[in-house]
Amino acid sequence: MGYSTISNDNDIKVCVIMVGLPARGKSFISQKIIRYLSWLSIKAKCFNVGNYRRDVSGNVPMDAEFFNFENTDNFKLRELAAQNAIKDIVNFFTKEDGSVAVFDATNSTRKRRKWLKDICEKNNIQPMFLESWSNDHELIINNAKDIGSTSPDYENFEPHVAEADFLERIRQYERFYEPLDPQKDKDMTFIKLVNIIEEVVINKIRTYLESRIVFYVMNIRPKPKYIWLSRHGESIYNVEKKIGGDSSLSERGFQYAKKLEQLVKESAGEINLTVWTSTLKRTQQTANYLPYKKLQWKALDELDAGVCDGMTYEEIEKEYPEDFKARDNDKYEYRYRGGESYRDVVIRLEPVIMELERQENVLIITHQAVLRCIYAYFMNVPQEESPWMSIPLHTLIKLEPRAYGTKVTKIKANIPAVSTYKEKGTSQVGELSQSSTKLHQLLNDSPLEDKF
Ligand SMILES: O=P(O)(O)OC[C@H]1O[C@@](CO)(OP(=O)(O)O)[C@@H](O)[C@@H]1O
């Protein structure tokens, strides 16, 4: 059985059923919910009915006429796609022990929603409707442009033809669309977002899991933004191969701190950003020369190594051989005696992530383990891999969260620093061996540009 960090009730199964006209950001919200829950160890999966529709429709063209509700043949194909998706969702809950599924489709009529609600309830799944309602013309046009140029429906279309056809598709849906209505749908569990943040209507949210999803969704901001991540400059403990502690920067660490403003400006230009640090000396010293507003978070402090704090990995292997092995075997779950595990760090980082979702343009200066956890959230890195990622010192990482993934750019300061990376099965810190996974190498050596 999987651990659950946000709900003690492992039997609760929630199907989030998206509602909304095309180009209202439903897939964006769906993907984010899945990424967030997976990061918190909740087994969650998105079922996009568009993919099922393309599967069942063979060679039928996916132009706006396909979405004409009065074209009965095509309507039947669309119904079949929805049936296949909900079948897979039921299997996900009954056979794969899933906890949250997202049914990503327009689900634009009351009849369709009632049909889905009945199937869910028959299978002991809680249906929770999530409507993204918008009349923000600019946002809709931008989304339509994006979909016109990226959707498999428009593979062989000129972008402007695709965009025009997609706008016509929206019109087809508008003719029959029935928004969620607090009166007419008063028996349904739902959350309705009006222009994402302008107004939120919540109805009959009952369980803890549902309320966490609601809370998360309410913090999503659709505006484009950047997040910069950096470890602190090289510390005296890093040079001495000691973990934890609260040591100062080394001389090279201070050089990095002094160069950081230039690196940030090269990457960000003259924008106004906020710097978040931990409460430990090495991150404060790294932020010291930056001309931005600064904020300290206790939650950004390094993973607490408990009784091993201040020791080298070699000393830990000698003094606590069983613990050393246990950590190598399951680095995510292993909790240092009197200290923390990676899982513990993820839990304490949740408010940081929530605030990051709300903010624009933040630079976070923190520690190796904490940075791995934050990076894993944005890049959807699985738990088995995230504690083993190599995040080198003296490197600024720029994240650009986008609709379907996060773009990463790595900016090296070209100031030498020790490697603090310890590979599985050894107590040495240093360079990565050939046997390291692709992911470690990706983060250590290759440019991170354009990794989605
Ligand atoms: O989980 P592992 O790989 O041990 O990495 C975490 C360690 O990284 C270190 C460096 O070895 O971070 P930091 O440089 O921020 O001090 C240790 O303090 C910390 O215990």
The ligand as an SDF file (V2000), in Angstrom:
LIG
                    3D

 20 20  0  0  0  0  0  0  0  0999 V2000
   20.4730   13.7320    0.3280 O   0  0  0  0  0  0  0  0  0  0  0  0
   21.9220   13.8910    0.0640 P   0  0  0  0  0  0  0  0  0  0  0  0
   22.3390   13.4030   -1.2960 O   0  0  0  0  0  0  0  0  0  0  0  0
   22.7530   13.3430    1.1640 O   0  0  0  0  0  0  0  0  0  0  0  0
   22.1510   15.4830   -0.0430 O   0  0  0  0  0  0  0  0  0  0  0  0
   21.8210   16.3140    1.0240 C   0  0  0  0  0  0  0  0  0  0  0  0
   23.0870   16.9240    1.5680 C   0  0  0  0  0  0  0  0  0  0  0  0
   23.5170   17.9390    0.6940 O   0  0  0  0  0  0  0  0  0  0  0  0
   24.3170   18.9120    1.3920 C   0  0  0  0  0  0  0  0  0  0  0  0
   25.7270   18.9210    0.8830 C   0  0  0  0  0  0  0  0  0  0  0  0
   26.3520   17.7050    1.0110 O   0  0  0  0  0  0  0  0  0  0  0  0
   23.6400   20.1150    1.1810 O   0  0  0  0  0  0  0  0  0  0  0  0
   24.2090   21.6530    1.3550 P   0  0  0  0  0  0  0  0  0  0  0  0
   25.3370   21.8400    0.3700 O   0  0  0  0  0  0  0  0  0  0  0  0
   23.0790   22.5430    1.0740 O   0  0  0  0  0  0  0  0  0  0  0  0
   24.6870   21.7490    2.7370 O   0  0  0  0  0  0  0  0  0  0  0  0
   24.2200   18.4410    2.8720 C   0  0  0  0  0  0  0  0  0  0  0  0
   24.1950   19.4460    3.8240 O   0  0  0  0  0  0  0  0  0  0  0  0
   22.9580   17.6180    2.8740 C   0  0  0  0  0  0  0  0  0  0  0  0
   22.8360   16.7340    3.9580 O   0  0  0  0  0  0  0  0  0  0  0  0
  1  2  2  0
  2  3  1  0
  2  4  1  0
  2  5  1  0
  5  6  1  0
  6  7  1  0
  7  8  1  0
  7 19  1  0
  8  9  1  0
  9 10  1  0
  9 12  1  0
  9 17  1  0
 10 11  1  0
 12 13  1  0
 13 14  2  0
 13 15  1  0
 13 16  1  0
 17 18  1  0
 17 19  1  0
 19 20  1  0
M  END
$$$$
